[in-house]
């Protein structure tokens, strides 16, 4: 029989319907000539008969019901045999009368036609009830690879035909394919990036000749009856065509997904960011992030040889961003007119938008006043962030025990000494977005919730395209307590989890504290940069005052020497200068020393401080 496989499937089906039509016209169970099912082997009909375990009579009964749907002549003949008012549906009574080798248990719930939901009965009488063929079963007879609509309501069929995968992920795809060759196994696949996991599974399914279907764990029915139906339909689909079901565990209940898989005899793959706990004997595989060398190769392959401008940016991009293969391919082909760096920076914004506050960073090096040593340390920090790729990977300085390329800094010092301003300067110098973490939304009194909140933040920030600022971090990262009760134990677990995530975070995280001594020494050991922001001396205060009035401000000459006597931090100086400007604007006159004196008095009163005669000496 020539033609495509689907054409052969439909030709055999047409021959089978012709047989059924001839039986109906004869109104008797006349014996066939050559065995029709032998000629159907290797076609859709033959596979259905073999894999569902149908007898010759059950196969003909299935063809009879299909004929009513597809052949008007068969429908007309069936209606005539059933009698007036009975409808055109097939019935078991008609099948018993005209089909060969009938048996009464063909429609029992335990036999294939009912067990696999191939036929439905419409009526109470087992012989006179109308029989209808299931829609998916009919499409399978035609050689189509559609999914049952009840499954499509809960699952989809992802396609990644042009996916670029690094060698490390291709090896995982090969292991998946080999495992499926051994039978309908259940596996767990973990990895940092969901789309990379999906692409690995799609690659393995394509090489294995299997249809990939994806279902969210949240889509698993909660009631037993609906769940049993979906399990049965997936098993039937696996018999109709080779497939693998991937259950995404990004949300939903892992326990429910595991229970669902235990009652479903088809290849199931759990896909989760972290290894599924409670999976028992289920084999686990991990999809690694591309190595730096693999990331560089992926970028060059995705960008092509014509993207010269983007290729020139690669060393800086590779040094800052630790991206998944899927993200690299997406960013390389999106917004070709946008610089590659800006494309990468925009990746984290939608992920972090609901978890942290984005800080507009306009401050530059000229806006921050610090002693020379602290300023040099900040500049050294920027240099390390910029040159990580060269030092760690091109020069091989990462070492076998390196846990991550992240850089962590602890800024300590009194309030108003410039810690947050320095974070803005760093983010601006590195051309990265700065996100401030609201600790009140992170810390939870419920056990385990703080770790979950931290995980969401670090998961969203992974990739390295942001600076994370944990302002006043001693509220969360204080001295680890001696364990005296369960609350102490879980508080220490929270801090241990934070330490682990900071070590593996690919970006820059900055912690600020007003009291450095409140930070646990074990935590301090894992900080790359410790920078103390001292209370400004008189010379530094003079410089801060000089920078506090932009050239656009209409002002009388300022006595910087007198202003520097005010023993306040830089943040307070800027507040006094701003309030003084408002006083001058309200009086429609140039800003002068009297406005500053009045603003200083307001600020001292707010802080509850007494005005020292030394500080205000010479003021009217």
Secondary structure, DSSP 8 states (H G I E B T S, - for coil): --S-HHHHHHHHHHHHHHHHHHHHHHTS----SS-HHHHTTTSHHHHHHHHHT--HHHHHHHHHHHHHHH-HHHHHHHHHHH-TTS-SSEEHHHHHHHSSS--GGGGSTTSHHHHTT-EEEESS-TTTSEEEE-HHHHHHHTT-----HHHHTTEE----TT----HHHHHHHHHHHHHHHT-S-EEEEEES-HHHHHHHHHHHHHHHT-EEEEEEGGGS-SSHHHHHHHHHHHHHHHHHS-EEEEEE-SSS-HHHHHHHHHT--S-EEEEESS--TT-TT-EEEEE----HHHHHHHHHHHH-TT-HHHHHHHHHHHHH----HHHHHHHHHS-TTS-HHHHHHTTTHHHHTTTSEEE-----GGG----HHHHHHHHHHHHHHHTHIIIIIIS--S-TT---S-EEEEEE-STTSSHHHHHHHHHHHHT-EEEEE-HHHH--SSTTHHHHHHHHHHHHHTTS-EEEEETTGGGTSB------SHHHHHHHHHHHHHHHHHHH--SEEEEEES-GGGB-HHHHTT-SEEEE-----HHHHHHHHHHSS-TTS-B----HHHHTTS---HHHHHHHHHHHHHHHHHHTS-B-HHHHHHHHHHHHHHHT----TTTTTT--
